[in-house]
Amino acid sequence: MLHPPELRSAAGLRWFGVTDRGKVRKNNEDAFLGVQFDAREFHYLGKHGEASLGHHDYAFAVSDGIGGNRAGEFASRVAVEKITRLLPKSYQQSAKGMEAGFADVLSEVYDQIHKAINFFGLDEETRGMGATLSLGWFTPGWMYWAHIGDSRIYYLPAEGGLRQLSHDDTHVGWLYRNAKISEHQARTHPARNQLQRALGAGHQFVDPQVGSVSCGKGDLFLICSDGVTDGLYDEQILEILRSPAGMQIEPNPALRLVKESLERSGRDNTTAVVVEIL
């Protein structure tokens, strides 16, 4: 079980979510989700809002579908919709004293989603469909996360800087993490979109990355599809999210990111969810 350190003050959170099909794709295979939940129930959140962390937990997720003929679109929606059924159940189990920690809970959630997508992928029209999934679970003082694929989770602490929490499940991502290629080379590599792991897509097993980060007032989190990072470097993401001038022009940070990414690229579906700790 994870044992939280001394918690920084975190009264609530504010969130923003935006998705766009981009300039090339005919349909949007991205999906995003925001939910408020406890052991008994969940509520869908709007595309932007603000709430207290006192009595409920919150989860935000981005999924990018894999597969043509709208199969990818279906897969990403299966991924995010399954969260609404699985997380409240997990919350209830942990509240009753379940021995497993959050890592085990999130791994089980991903395993169940993986099985569901593979089951639906047995049909002829959806054969081989799959999805990435990046998920952040917010409780007072903590953000627990899980990830598979090449969508991303970023952490922008209040004191400055940007850190990518998730690792891209690609060989190109491995090359970049191990300093064998530059960020520019990774972004332009011809194999950058070749996933080694995903939910469904005929894979037998799923092994998501899981982790946690303590969080406090002023921290930002970004969960996004690879359409955002196709158009923006990490330094540009940091500047867009933290620039006072940008906030005055457009108060919705997710919209600022998506607009800027579309202007620079727009070749893929583009989705951003930004969560600010209050």
Solvent accessible surface area in square Angstrom, and as a share of the most:
residue,aa,sasa,rsa
1,M,117,0.52
2,L,74,0.37
3,H,155,0.69
4,P,71,0.45
5,P,73,0.46
6,E,170,0.76
7,L,84,0.42
8,R,106,0.39
9,S,90,0.58
10,A,20,0.15
11,A,77,0.59
12,G,3,0.03
13,L,0,0.00
14,R,75,0.28
15,W,16,0.06
16,F,30,0.13
17,G,4,0.04
18,V,26,0.15
19,T,53,0.31
20,D,53,0.28
21,R,122,0.45
22,G,12,0.11
23,K,131,0.56
24,V,100,0.57
25,R,94,0.34
26,K,188,0.80
27,N,30,0.16
28,N,25,0.13
29,E,19,0.09
30,D,2,0.01
31,A,8,0.07
32,F,50,0.21
33,L,11,0.05
34,G,9,0.09
35,V,2,0.01
36,Q,34,0.15
37,F,1,0.00
38,D,11,0.06
39,A,23,0.18
40,R,195,0.71
41,E,81,0.36
42,F,66,0.28
43,H,90,0.40
44,Y,118,0.45
45,L,36,0.18
46,G,53,0.51
47,K,134,0.57
48,H,120,0.54
49,G,24,0.23
50,E,107,0.48
51,A,25,0.20
52,S,68,0.44
53,L,4,0.02
54,G,54,0.52
55,H,160,0.71
56,H,50,0.22
57,D,12,0.06
58,Y,2,0.01
59,A,0,0.00
60,F,3,0.01
61,A,0,0.00
62,V,0,0.00
63,S,0,0.00
64,D,17,0.09
65,G,7,0.06
66,I,57,0.29
67,G,30,0.29
68,G,52,0.50
69,N,147,0.76
70,R,144,0.53
71,A,5,0.04
72,G,0,0.00
73,E,35,0.16
74,F,82,0.34
75,A,0,0.00
76,S,0,0.00
77,R,94,0.34
78,V,13,0.08
79,A,0,0.00
80,V,6,0.03
81,E,77,0.34
82,K,53,0.23
83,I,0,0.00
84,T,5,0.03
85,R,174,0.63
86,L,32,0.16
87,L,1,0.00
88,P,15,0.10
89,K,119,0.50
90,S,10,0.06
91,Y,53,0.20
92,Q,74,0.33
93,Q,76,0.34
94,S,28,0.18
95,A,73,0.57
96,K,157,0.67
97,G,56,0.54
98,M,57,0.25
99,E,157,0.71
100,A,30,0.23
101,G,9,0.08
102,F,35,0.15
103,A,42,0.32
104,D,81,0.42
105,V,8,0.05
106,L,1,0.01
107,S,41,0.27
108,E,88,0.40
109,V,1,0.01
110,Y,0,0.00
111,D,39,0.20
112,Q,65,0.29
113,I,0,0.00
114,H,4,0.02
115,K,114,0.48
116,A,14,0.11
117,I,0,0.00
118,N,41,0.21
119,F,135,0.56
120,F,73,0.30
121,G,8,0.08
122,L,117,0.58
123,D,89,0.46
124,E,138,0.62
125,E,149,0.67
126,T,22,0.13
127,R,147,0.54
128,G,41,0.40
129,M,1,0.01
130,G,0,0.00
131,A,0,0.00
132,T,2,0.01
133,L,0,0.00
134,S,0,0.00
135,L,0,0.00
136,G,0,0.00
137,W,2,0.01
138,F,0,0.00
139,T,16,0.10
140,P,61,0.38
141,G,1,0.01
142,W,29,0.10
143,M,1,0.00
144,Y,8,0.03
145,W,22,0.08
146,A,0,0.00
147,H,0,0.00
148,I,1,0.01
149,G,0,0.00
150,D,13,0.07
151,S,0,0.00
152,R,44,0.16
153,I,0,0.00
154,Y,0,0.00
155,Y,16,0.06
156,L,0,0.00
157,P,18,0.11
158,A,50,0.39
159,E,145,0.65
160,G,38,0.37
161,G,35,0.34
162,L,41,0.21
163,R,126,0.46
164,Q,47,0.21
165,L,15,0.08
166,S,0,0.00
167,H,89,0.40
168,D,16,0.08
169,D,11,0.06
170,T,3,0.02
171,H,96,0.43
172,V,4,0.02
173,G,8,0.08
174,W,109,0.38
175,L,27,0.14
176,Y,82,0.31
177,R,98,0.36
178,N,72,0.37
179,A,91,0.71
180,K,122,0.52
181,I,32,0.16
182,S,53,0.34
183,E,47,0.21
184,H,106,0.47
185,Q,92,0.41
186,A,16,0.12
187,R,51,0.18
188,T,80,0.46
189,H,54,0.24
190,P,121,0.76
191,A,26,0.20
192,R,61,0.22
193,N,91,0.47
194,Q,121,0.54
195,L,50,0.25
196,Q,106,0.47
197,R,73,0.27
198,A,3,0.02
199,L,0,0.00
200,G,0,0.00
201,A,33,0.25
202,G,65,0.62
203,H,65,0.29
204,Q,145,0.64
205,F,160,0.67
206,V,25,0.14
207,D,95,0.49
208,P,15,0.09
209,Q,30,0.13
210,V,49,0.28
211,G,27,0.26
212,S,40,0.26
213,V,14,0.08
214,S,41,0.26
215,C,2,0.01
216,G,0,0.00
217,K,143,0.61
218,G,22,0.21
219,D,0,0.00
220,L,11,0.05
221,F,0,0.00
222,L,0,0.00
223,I,1,0.00
224,C,0,0.00
225,S,1,0.00
226,D,23,0.12
227,G,2,0.02
228,V,0,0.00
229,T,12,0.07
230,D,30,0.16
231,G,4,0.04
232,L,2,0.01
233,Y,64,0.24
234,D,30,0.16
235,E,139,0.62
236,Q,48,0.21
237,I,0,0.00
238,L,51,0.25
239,E,109,0.49
240,I,27,0.14
241,L,2,0.01
242,R,73,0.27
243,S,18,0.12
244,P,97,0.61
245,A,62,0.48
246,G,17,0.16
247,M,85,0.38
248,Q,157,0.70
249,I,147,0.75
250,E,38,0.17
251,P,100,0.63
252,N,24,0.12
253,P,13,0.08
254,A,0,0.00
255,L,49,0.24
256,R,22,0.08
257,L,0,0.00
258,V,3,0.02
259,K,107,0.45
260,E,48,0.22
261,S,0,0.00
262,L,26,0.13
263,E,128,0.57
264,R,132,0.48
265,S,21,0.14
266,G,2,0.02
267,R,127,0.46
268,D,22,0.12
269,N,1,0.00
270,T,1,0.00
271,T,0,0.00
272,A,0,0.00
273,V,3,0.02
274,V,0,0.00
275,V,0,0.00
276,E,46,0.20
277,I,1,0.01
278,L,39,0.20
